[in-house]
Structures are given as structure tokens and as C-alpha cells.
């Protein structure tokens, strides 16, 4: 192929153009640290986990359970606090989607676009089941005692 090009240049049939200007190389990657989900979903998740902790802590109140409940509470604060701080780093240009934007667009996953209702169900089913499980355990413990 290079022989053909050299022949075209030699015959004067080739057109030589200057190298186009390229954009400067960026070494920083723009990252969406909000995952495209509304903050309300995270608040609902945090409320469900804190609700489970409150239900079990009040139902099984005992001096022996102060340390385990405090550790669980600390883990919950870290679980939701660290991502909250992470989204507020300097240089983070992404903003969480509003509920209206989320309702219109849904969310893109690895397997394709997910409808807002399906995304909400997938994200909130475990926290809601955890609260219901906590209530069931408390009810069973009250009936047995």
C-alpha cells in the first residue's frame, strides 16, 4: 500500500494536507460519583436501615447490646456518610438526578436501560424487606415471651 502512495506522490496526483490540530490530552477522567440516581433513594435506604436498627434496639434493649448496636450505627453512618462526602469532592461536576429527570430517563445499567419503577424496586426491595423482617422478629419475640 505504501508503494501505491509513493507512486501517487511521485506522479503529482497525491494531495498533501497539514496534520490537523488535536485537542490537548486530558489525563483526568470525569467520573459520575452520583450513579445517576436521585438523592431521595439514598435517603429512603438510610431511613430503612436506621429504622431496622431503631426497631431492634428498642425491642431488645439490654445493657449487653449497647456496643453491638453502637457498632452497627457507626457502620450505617460510614455506609452513607462516606459516599456523601465522596460526591462533594472538589472537581466533581456531576449532580444527582432529580426525581423528575429520573422519571423521564430511568437509568442505564450494564444490561441496558432500566425503567424508573424497576430501578426503584431493585434498589429499595432489600431495605424494605429488612424493616419488615425486623418487625416480624420483634412480633415473634413478643408472642413467645
C-alpha positions as CSV (number, residue, x, y, z in Angstrom):
1,X,0.0,0.0,0.0
2,X,2.8,2.4,0.8
3,X,4.2,1.8,-2.7
4,X,0.9,3.0,-4.2
5,X,1.0,6.2,-2.2
6,X,4.6,6.8,-3.1
7,X,3.7,6.4,-6.8
8,X,0.8,8.8,-6.5
9,X,3.2,11.4,-4.8
10,X,5.8,10.9,-7.5
11,X,3.3,11.4,-10.3
12,X,2.0,14.5,-8.5
13,X,-1.5,13.1,-8.1
14,X,-1.5,13.0,-4.3
15,X,-2.7,15.8,-2.2
16,X,-0.6,16.5,0.9
17,X,-2.6,18.1,3.7
18,X,-1.3,19.5,7.0
19,X,-1.7,17.5,10.2
20,X,-5.0,18.6,11.9
21,X,-4.7,20.2,15.3
22,X,-5.7,17.9,18.1
23,X,-7.2,18.7,21.5
24,X,-4.8,18.6,24.4
25,X,-4.5,15.3,26.1
26,X,-6.5,15.1,29.3
27,X,-5.2,12.8,32.0
28,X,-8.1,13.3,34.4
29,X,-11.3,11.2,33.8
30,X,-14.7,12.8,34.5
31,X,-16.4,10.5,36.9
32,X,-20.1,10.4,37.8
33,X,-20.0,9.9,41.6
34,X,-23.7,10.1,42.0
35,X,-24.5,7.0,39.9
36,X,-27.4,8.8,38.2
37,X,-29.8,8.2,41.0
38,X,-31.9,10.7,42.9
39,X,-30.8,11.5,46.5
40,X,-34.2,10.6,47.7
41,X,-33.5,6.9,47.1
42,X,-30.4,7.1,49.3
43,X,-32.4,8.9,52.0
44,X,-35.1,6.1,51.9
45,X,-32.4,3.5,52.1
46,X,-30.8,5.2,55.1
47,X,-34.2,5.6,56.8
48,X,-35.0,1.9,56.3
49,X,-31.6,0.8,57.8
50,X,-31.9,3.2,60.6
51,X,-35.5,2.1,61.2
52,X,-34.4,-1.5,61.4
53,X,-31.7,-0.5,63.9
54,X,-34.2,1.5,65.9
55,X,-36.8,-1.3,65.9
56,X,-34.4,-3.9,67.1
57,X,-32.6,-1.7,69.6
58,X,-35.9,-0.6,71.3
59,X,-37.4,-4.1,71.2
60,X,-34.3,-5.9,72.6
61,X,-33.0,-3.1,74.8
62,X,-30.3,-4.5,77.0
63,X,-27.1,-3.3,78.5
64,X,-25.3,-6.1,76.8
65,X,-26.4,-4.9,73.3
66,X,-25.2,-1.3,73.7
67,X,-21.8,-2.0,72.0
68,X,-23.2,-4.1,69.1
69,X,-25.9,-1.5,68.4
70,X,-23.4,1.3,68.5
71,X,-21.1,-0.5,66.1
72,X,-24.0,-1.1,63.7
73,X,-24.9,2.6,64.0
74,X,-21.3,3.5,63.2
75,X,-21.3,1.3,60.2
76,X,-24.5,2.9,59.0
77,X,-23.0,6.4,59.4
78,X,-20.0,5.3,57.4
79,X,-22.0,3.4,54.8
80,X,-24.0,6.6,53.9
81,X,-21.5,9.3,55.1
82,X,-18.5,8.3,53.0
83,X,-20.4,8.3,49.7
84,X,-22.0,11.6,50.6
85,X,-18.6,13.1,51.2
86,X,-17.3,11.4,48.1
87,X,-19.8,13.2,45.9
88,X,-18.8,16.6,47.3
89,X,-15.1,16.3,46.4
90,X,-13.6,19.3,44.6
91,X,-13.8,18.9,40.8
92,X,-16.9,16.7,40.9
93,X,-19.1,18.2,38.1
94,X,-21.8,15.5,38.3
95,X,-25.0,16.3,40.1
96,X,-27.6,13.7,41.3
97,X,-30.6,13.4,39.1
98,X,-33.9,14.9,40.3
99,X,-36.9,12.7,40.7
100,X,-38.4,14.3,37.5
101,X,-35.3,13.6,35.4
102,X,-35.1,10.1,36.8
103,X,-38.8,9.5,35.9
104,X,-38.2,10.6,32.3
105,X,-34.8,8.9,31.7
106,X,-34.6,6.0,34.0
107,X,-31.1,4.7,34.5
108,X,-28.6,3.0,32.2
109,X,-27.2,-0.3,33.5
110,X,-24.7,-2.8,32.2
111,X,-27.6,-4.8,30.5
112,X,-29.4,-1.8,29.1
113,X,-31.8,1.0,30.2
114,X,-33.9,0.3,33.2
115,X,-37.3,1.9,33.8
116,X,-37.6,4.1,36.8
117,X,-40.1,1.9,38.6
118,X,-37.9,-1.2,38.1
119,X,-34.8,0.7,39.3
120,X,-36.6,1.8,42.4
121,X,-37.8,-1.7,43.1
122,X,-34.4,-3.2,42.7
123,X,-32.8,-0.5,44.9
124,X,-35.3,-0.5,47.7
125,X,-36.5,-4.1,48.0
126,X,-33.8,-5.2,50.4
127,X,-34.0,-2.2,52.8
128,X,-37.8,-2.5,52.9
129,X,-37.6,-6.3,53.5
130,X,-35.1,-5.7,56.2
131,X,-37.5,-3.4,58.1
132,X,-40.3,-6.0,57.6
133,X,-38.0,-8.7,58.9
134,X,-37.2,-6.6,61.9
135,X,-40.8,-6.1,62.7
136,X,-41.5,-9.8,62.2
137,X,-38.7,-10.8,64.6
138,X,-40.0,-8.3,67.2
139,X,-43.6,-9.6,66.9
140,X,-42.4,-13.2,67.2
141,X,-40.3,-12.3,70.2
142,X,-43.3,-10.6,71.8
143,X,-45.6,-13.5,71.2
144,X,-43.1,-16.1,72.5
145,X,-42.2,-14.0,75.6
